[in-house]
Each structure stands twice: as structure tokens, then as C-alpha cells.
Amino acid sequence: MRWDELDTDNCPVARTMAVMGDRWTVLILRDCLRGVSRFDDFCARLGCSRTTVSDRLARLVEAGVLETEAYQAHPPRHDYRLTAQGRDLGGVLMLMARWGETWRPKAGTRPLQRRHRACGRAFQPILVCSECGEPVAPGSVEYGDTAAAAG
């Protein structure tokens, strides 16, 4: 399958990858979730070319994951803000970070400190069932058309 065909694939993982794309896009999303919103700040934090940052930001805006808000007219400058779609990717990135802490730890660093604002407590992100609240592991999930099976 070609990269430009992912967006029309039947698989939701493939369609998600059509948006998230590559490492620079994921790192831009990470930085957005941490409050970064300006082009020059993305460039400074990522250390990649300005062209790469510009291309990835444009793709995320086109996909509806980011929106722009002008903060300067001459020369034109914009903040990049997460849309509801973009904020929803926060859970995905938290789970990716937890996986990285577990399976790709870096010597001399500590895991991210996450605090849930609602209760004030430190936490580790986990995936839970929306119906019963129990943790969900890959081996505990069945895939298929559950409506047909129940019918």
C-alpha cells in the first residue's frame, strides 16, 4: 500500500497514520499538547529544518488536527492550536510515552511525572473498557462485527 492511500484504507490504524504520518508530526503533536504553538518554537525544540516543520504543520491544519490563529499581521504570524481532534490524540501520545518508558528507557532519566488535575494525584495512563472500567490488554479484545454476532 502506498503512503498516500492510507487515508482511504478500511483500517482505522492506517487512517490515523495518514494523519500522524512520521516522527516529526508526532513530535509536533507532543509539543502542542505541552503548550507550544509558535512556528519558531517548534523549529527550536525539534532541531529539524524549517521546511519540515512548515510542511507538517500545514498537513495537520489541512487534516483538521490543528487550527491557526493570527497574532501578527506584518509579517503574518500564526499560533497553531489543537482542535478537538488534536486534543483527542493526547491519550494516544500518553500511552506511547508510557510504552517508551517501559520498553525503551533511557539510562539516567526518570519517567514522566503525570498528575491528574481533577484529583491531584500522580498516575500512569492505562486503557480501560468504556463499559465496565476494567483495564484492557490486547489479548482481552475480540475484533469483528459485534452487532451481527449479537443479532
Residue pairs with C-beta under 8 A, 6 or more apart in sequence:
1 9
1 14
3 18
6 14
6 15
6 17
6 18
7 15
7 18
7 19
8 15
9 15
9 18
16 92
19 25
19 59
19 60
19 63
19 65
20 26
20 29
20 89
21 56
21 59
22 56
24 46
24 48
24 52
24 53
24 56
25 56
25 59
25 60
26 93
26 96
27 46
28 42
28 46
28 53
28 56
28 57
28 60
29 60
29 65
29 86
29 89
29 93
30 93
31 41
31 42
31 45
31 46
32 66
32 80
32 81
32 82
32 86
33 82
33 87
33 89
33 90
33 93
36 42
36 45
37 79
37 80
37 81
38 77
38 79
38 80
39 50
39 53
39 54
39 57
39 77
39 78
39 80
42 53
42 57
42 80
43 50
43 53
46 52
46 53
57 66
57 80
60 66
60 80
60 86
61 67
61 68
61 80
63 85
64 83
64 85
65 82
65 83
65 85
65 86
65 89
66 80
66 81
66 82
66 83
66 86
67 80
67 81
67 83
68 78
68 79
68 80
68 81
69 78
69 79
69 81
70 76
70 77
70 78
71 77
71 78
71 79
91 125
94 114
94 125
95 125
95 127
97 112
97 125
98 124
98 125
101 111
101 112
105 111
113 122
114 122
114 123
114 124
114 125
115 121
115 122
115 123
116 122
116 123
126 135
127 135
127 136
128 134
128 135
128 136
129 135
129 136
